[in-house]
Amino acid sequence: MINVINMKYDKMMKMTKYLEEKSYFVNKGDNLKFHFSNLNFIEPAGAIIFLSTIDRLQEDEIPYELESIQDIERDAISYGETMGIFQKLGLSSARSFSEGTNYIAPTKVVISELFALLDEQDKSIETYYDEISTKIVRKVLRNLAFQADEAVKDLFEFVLREIVRNIFDHSQTSHFYYGSQTYSATNSVEVVIADLGLGLLNTVPFNVEETWFDNPSDEDAIRKAIIPGLSAFSNHAYAPEDYKNSGYGLALVKRIIEKTDGVFSIASGKKTITYNSLGEFVEDCDLIGTLIRMRINLNNLNLVNFDEVLEDARKEAVSKGYSDSPSSASQKLKSQNI
């Protein structure tokens, strides 16, 4: 039995680790049941981890049960219904809202359906990168009544565009989730984006010596993924030259968030690493694909000099023997379609 009390990032990561330790992800005979009677808190990051875990159980045909919420009177249950979380789990038919005063509810995007829609509308995937990043940024800034100048908006959109672009370039996922939460007290925003694809260990390149002698781990893959100039195995044949990746996307995103005194978490496979002003924190988990969580201090975003960040990344790439030429899309705050 899994008693879900706080549907938050750290708690849900620990839940995935527990499920792995108890062999729930492979054992089809055990009675796995999730209870919500003591649910106290929900945030989009935790909800997305939970939803993707249920997706995984369904895809692997692992039997499970979800406690009915019909007779549970708790604020967190009502909030979850408002966000459409329990509707996605098949536990509620109540009216839900994709956006609220302080959130964008966890949203599932099916890749095949997205490409069909883009084809119908005669739009490119690059246009979608722009549209989804602009949607999130405008929503967040409006919620916080934050008077950002154009450069700040562009920088925020760049961060999101690079994360979404990585999903299509590398993950080979069938679908992904995104959501956000704003915190007016600290003038900050948390955005989470997750796919159920190959995971970093299967897409980040390791050389022959590393593979032969070191037996690379998920933690190794995460650390490599944020090295500038290290291009992952990609699936971006669809993209124009502007978007051919050269391994700078995540590296630039991490640097930008750090300069805002924010939080950057990346989880893939059996590890999650969180970077913040206090250092880095490594925890165990068990995920299919890759999840990225960003908490950005908007008050500090206007202090970030993109050109300096780019130059620092170039220097690190050269020092480590990797490419010193980011893709042209990664060198632009604005994409080519704006």
C-alpha positions as CSV (number, residue, x, y, z in Angstrom):
1,M,0.0,0.0,0.0
2,I,1.3,3.5,-0.9
3,N,-0.1,6.2,1.3
4,V,0.2,9.4,-0.8
5,I,0.5,12.3,1.7
6,N,2.4,15.0,-0.1
7,M,2.4,14.9,-3.9
8,K,5.7,16.9,-4.1
9,Y,8.8,16.5,-6.1
10,D,11.0,14.9,-3.4
11,K,8.3,12.7,-1.9
12,M,7.2,11.3,-5.3
13,M,10.8,10.6,-6.2
14,K,11.2,8.6,-3.0
15,M,7.9,6.8,-4.0
16,T,9.4,5.7,-7.3
17,K,12.4,4.4,-5.5
18,Y,10.2,2.5,-3.0
19,L,8.3,0.9,-5.9
20,E,11.5,-0.2,-7.4
21,E,12.9,-1.6,-4.1
22,K,9.7,-3.6,-3.6
23,S,9.8,-4.9,-7.2
24,Y,6.4,-3.4,-7.9
25,F,7.6,-2.3,-11.4
26,V,8.3,-5.9,-12.4
27,N,6.0,-8.1,-10.2
28,K,2.6,-8.5,-11.6
29,G,1.3,-10.6,-8.7
30,D,1.5,-8.2,-5.8
31,N,-1.5,-6.0,-4.7
32,L,-0.4,-2.5,-5.3
33,K,-2.8,0.2,-4.1
34,F,-2.5,3.9,-3.8
35,H,-4.4,5.7,-1.0
36,F,-5.3,9.4,-0.9
37,S,-7.1,9.6,2.5
38,N,-4.3,11.6,4.1
39,L,-3.3,13.7,1.1
40,N,-2.2,17.1,2.3
41,F,-0.5,18.8,-0.6
42,I,-0.2,18.8,-4.4
43,E,2.2,20.6,-6.6
44,P,2.5,20.1,-10.4
45,A,6.0,18.6,-10.2
46,G,4.8,15.9,-7.8
47,A,1.6,15.4,-9.7
48,I,3.6,14.9,-13.0
49,I,5.8,12.3,-11.3
50,F,2.8,10.4,-10.0
51,L,1.0,10.6,-13.4
52,S,4.0,9.3,-15.3
53,T,4.4,6.5,-12.7
54,I,0.8,5.4,-13.4
55,D,1.5,5.6,-17.1
56,R,4.5,3.3,-16.6
57,L,2.4,0.8,-14.7
58,Q,-0.2,0.8,-17.4
59,E,2.2,0.4,-20.2
60,D,3.9,-2.5,-18.5
61,E,0.6,-4.0,-17.6
62,I,1.3,-4.0,-13.8
63,P,-1.9,-4.3,-11.8
64,Y,-2.7,-1.6,-9.4
65,E,-5.6,0.0,-7.6
66,L,-6.4,3.7,-6.8
67,E,-8.4,4.5,-3.7
68,S,-11.7,6.2,-4.5
69,I,-11.8,9.9,-3.6
70,Q,-15.6,10.1,-3.5
71,D,-15.9,10.2,0.2
72,I,-12.7,12.0,1.0
73,E,-13.2,15.7,2.1
74,R,-9.8,17.3,1.9
75,D,-8.6,20.6,0.4
76,A,-5.8,18.7,-1.5
77,I,-8.4,16.4,-3.1
78,S,-10.5,19.4,-4.2
79,Y,-7.3,21.1,-5.6
80,G,-6.4,18.0,-7.4
81,E,-9.8,17.8,-9.0
82,T,-9.6,21.5,-10.0
83,M,-6.3,20.8,-11.7
84,G,-7.7,17.7,-13.4
85,I,-5.3,15.3,-11.8
86,F,-7.9,12.9,-10.5
87,Q,-9.8,13.1,-13.8
88,K,-6.6,11.9,-15.6
89,L,-6.5,9.0,-13.1
90,G,-10.1,8.1,-13.8
91,L,-11.3,8.9,-10.2
92,S,-13.4,12.0,-10.9
93,S,-15.6,13.6,-13.5
94,A,-15.7,17.0,-11.8
95,R,-15.1,20.1,-13.8
96,S,-11.4,21.0,-14.0
97,F,-9.3,23.9,-15.2
98,S,-6.1,23.7,-17.2
99,E,-4.9,26.9,-15.7
100,G,-5.5,28.6,-12.4
101,T,-4.4,31.7,-10.6
102,N,-1.1,30.2,-9.7
103,Y,-0.6,27.2,-11.8
104,I,-0.7,25.5,-15.2
105,A,-2.1,22.1,-14.5
106,P,-0.1,19.0,-15.4
107,T,-0.7,18.7,-19.2
108,K,-0.1,15.6,-21.2
109,V,1.0,16.0,-24.8
110,V,0.8,13.0,-27.1
111,I,3.5,13.4,-29.8
112,S,1.6,11.7,-32.6
113,E,-1.4,13.8,-32.0
114,L,0.7,17.0,-31.8
115,F,2.3,16.3,-35.2
116,A,-1.0,15.5,-36.7
117,L,-2.4,18.9,-35.4
118,L,0.7,20.8,-36.6
119,D,0.3,19.2,-40.1
120,E,-3.3,20.1,-40.2
121,Q,-2.5,23.7,-39.3
122,D,0.5,23.8,-41.6
123,K,2.9,24.6,-38.7
124,S,6.4,23.5,-38.0
125,I,7.6,21.9,-34.8
126,E,9.8,25.0,-34.3
127,T,6.7,27.1,-34.1
128,Y,5.4,24.8,-31.4
129,Y,8.5,25.3,-29.4
130,D,7.8,29.0,-29.5
131,E,4.1,28.7,-28.7
132,I,4.5,26.5,-25.7
133,S,7.3,28.5,-24.2
134,T,5.5,31.8,-24.8
135,K,2.3,30.4,-23.3
136,I,4.0,29.4,-20.1
137,V,6.0,32.7,-19.7
138,R,3.0,34.9,-20.4
139,K,0.9,33.0,-17.9
140,V,3.5,33.1,-15.2
141,L,4.4,36.8,-15.5
142,R,0.7,37.7,-15.6
143,N,0.0,35.7,-12.5
144,L,2.9,37.4,-10.6
145,A,2.1,40.9,-12.0
146,F,5.8,40.9,-12.9
147,Q,6.8,43.9,-15.0
148,A,9.6,42.1,-16.9
149,D,11.4,43.9,-19.7
150,E,11.6,42.2,-23.1
151,A,15.1,40.8,-22.5
152,V,13.8,39.0,-19.4
153,K,10.9,37.5,-21.2
154,D,13.1,36.4,-24.0
155,L,15.5,34.7,-21.6
156,F,12.7,32.9,-19.8
157,E,11.3,31.7,-23.1
158,F,14.7,30.6,-24.3
159,V,15.1,28.4,-21.2
160,L,11.8,26.7,-21.8
161,R,12.3,26.3,-25.5
162,E,15.6,24.5,-25.0
163,I,14.0,22.0,-22.6
164,V,11.1,21.2,-24.9
165,R,13.4,21.0,-27.9
166,N,15.5,18.4,-26.1
167,I,12.5,16.1,-25.8
168,F,12.0,16.1,-29.5
169,D,15.7,15.9,-30.3
170,H,16.6,13.0,-28.1
171,S,14.0,11.2,-26.0
172,Q,11.9,9.2,-28.6
173,T,9.0,9.4,-26.2
174,S,5.4,8.8,-27.1
175,H,4.2,11.7,-24.8
176,F,5.4,14.2,-22.3
177,Y,4.0,16.3,-19.5
178,Y,4.5,19.9,-18.5
179,G,3.1,22.1,-15.7
180,S,4.0,25.2,-13.6
181,Q,3.5,26.7,-10.2
182,T,4.0,30.4,-9.3
183,Y,5.0,31.6,-5.8
184,S,4.1,35.2,-5.4
185,A,5.7,35.5,-2.0
186,T,9.1,34.9,-3.5
187,N,8.4,36.2,-7.0
188,S,9.5,32.8,-8.3
189,V,8.2,30.2,-10.7
190,E,8.6,26.5,-10.9
191,V,8.3,24.7,-14.2
192,V,8.5,20.9,-14.7
193,I,8.7,19.1,-18.0
194,A,8.9,15.3,-18.2
195,D,9.1,12.6,-20.9
196,L,8.8,8.8,-20.8
197,G,11.4,8.3,-23.4
198,L,14.8,6.5,-23.6
199,G,16.4,8.4,-20.7
200,L,19.8,10.1,-20.6
201,L,21.8,6.9,-20.2
202,N,20.7,5.8,-23.6
203,T,21.1,9.1,-25.4
204,V,24.1,10.8,-23.9
205,P,27.3,9.7,-25.7
206,F,30.1,7.9,-23.8
207,N,33.4,7.1,-25.4
208,V,34.7,3.6,-25.7
209,E,36.9,3.8,-22.7
210,E,34.1,5.2,-20.5
211,T,31.8,2.4,-21.6
212,W,34.3,-0.4,-21.3
213,F,36.0,0.5,-18.1
214,D,33.6,2.7,-16.1
215,N,30.2,1.1,-16.9
216,P,28.4,4.5,-17.0
217,S,25.5,5.1,-14.6
218,D,22.4,7.3,-14.7
219,E,24.3,9.8,-12.5
220,D,27.1,9.9,-15.0
221,A,24.7,10.5,-17.8
222,I,23.0,13.4,-16.0
223,R,26.4,15.0,-15.3
224,K,27.4,14.6,-18.9
225,A,24.1,16.0,-20.2
226,I,25.0,19.4,-18.7
227,I,28.5,19.6,-20.2
228,P,28.4,22.2,-22.9
229,G,29.4,21.0,-26.4
230,L,28.6,17.3,-25.8
231,S,25.9,16.5,-28.3
232,A,23.6,13.6,-27.5
233,F,22.4,11.0,-29.9
234,S,19.6,12.8,-31.6
235,N,16.4,12.4,-33.5
236,H,16.3,15.8,-35.0
237,A,16.5,15.0,-38.7
238,Y,13.2,17.0,-39.0
239,A,14.8,20.2,-37.9
240,P,16.3,23.0,-40.0
241,E,20.0,23.8,-39.6
242,D,19.2,26.4,-36.9
243,Y,18.0,23.7,-34.6
244,K,20.7,21.1,-35.1
245,N,21.8,20.5,-31.6
246,S,25.4,20.8,-30.5
247,G,25.0,19.9,-26.8
248,Y,24.5,23.4,-25.4
249,G,20.8,23.4,-24.5
250,L,20.8,22.0,-20.9
251,A,24.2,23.5,-20.2
252,L,22.9,27.0,-20.9
253,V,19.7,26.4,-19.0
254,K,21.5,25.2,-15.9
255,R,23.8,28.2,-15.9
256,I,20.9,30.7,-16.4
257,I,18.9,29.2,-13.5
258,E,22.0,29.2,-11.2
259,K,22.6,32.9,-12.0
260,T,19.0,33.7,-10.8
261,D,19.8,31.9,-7.5
262,G,17.2,29.3,-8.5
263,V,16.9,25.5,-8.4
264,F,17.6,23.1,-11.3
265,S,16.7,19.4,-10.9
266,I,17.2,16.7,-13.5
267,A,16.2,13.1,-13.0
268,S,16.6,10.2,-15.3
269,G,16.6,6.5,-14.6
270,K,17.7,5.8,-11.1
271,K,19.1,9.2,-10.1
272,T,18.0,12.8,-9.5
273,I,20.4,15.6,-9.0
274,T,19.3,19.0,-7.7
275,Y,21.6,22.1,-8.1
276,N,21.0,25.2,-6.0
277,S,22.9,27.9,-4.2
278,L,23.9,25.4,-1.5
279,G,25.5,22.9,-3.9
280,E,24.2,19.7,-5.5
281,F,22.1,17.0,-4.0
282,V,21.9,13.5,-5.4
283,E,19.0,11.2,-4.6
284,D,17.8,7.8,-5.7
285,C,14.7,7.4,-7.8
286,D,13.3,5.1,-10.5
287,L,12.0,6.9,-13.6
288,I,11.4,6.0,-17.3
289,G,12.7,8.9,-19.4
290,T,13.9,12.3,-18.1
291,L,12.3,14.9,-15.9
292,I,13.5,18.5,-15.5
293,R,12.4,20.9,-12.8
294,M,13.3,24.5,-12.8
295,R,12.7,27.1,-10.1
296,I,13.6,30.6,-11.3
297,N,13.8,33.7,-9.2
298,L,12.3,36.3,-11.5
299,N,13.8,39.2,-9.6
300,N,17.2,38.1,-10.6
301,L,16.5,37.0,-14.2
302,N,17.1,40.5,-15.5
303,L,20.6,40.4,-14.0
304,V,21.6,37.5,-16.3
305,N,23.7,38.4,-19.3
306,F,23.0,35.8,-21.9
307,D,26.2,36.6,-23.9
308,E,28.3,36.1,-20.8
309,V,26.6,32.8,-20.1
310,L,27.2,31.6,-23.6
311,E,30.8,32.6,-23.5
312,D,31.4,30.8,-20.2
313,A,29.8,27.7,-21.7
314,R,32.0,27.9,-24.8
315,K,35.2,28.2,-22.6
316,E,34.2,25.2,-20.5
317,A,33.5,23.2,-23.7
318,V,36.9,24.0,-25.1
319,S,38.6,23.2,-21.8
320,K,37.0,19.7,-21.9
321,G,37.7,19.1,-25.6
322,Y,34.1,19.4,-26.8
323,S,32.4,21.6,-29.4
324,D,32.8,25.3,-29.0
325,S,30.0,26.0,-31.5
326,P,26.5,25.9,-30.1
327,S,23.7,25.4,-32.6
328,S,22.5,28.7,-34.0
329,A,19.1,28.2,-32.2
330,S,20.9,27.9,-28.9
331,Q,22.7,31.2,-29.5
332,K,19.5,33.1,-29.9
333,L,17.1,34.3,-27.2
334,K,14.4,34.7,-29.9
335,S,13.8,31.8,-32.2
336,Q,13.9,32.2,-36.0
337,N,10.1,32.2,-36.2
338,I,9.4,35.2,-33.9
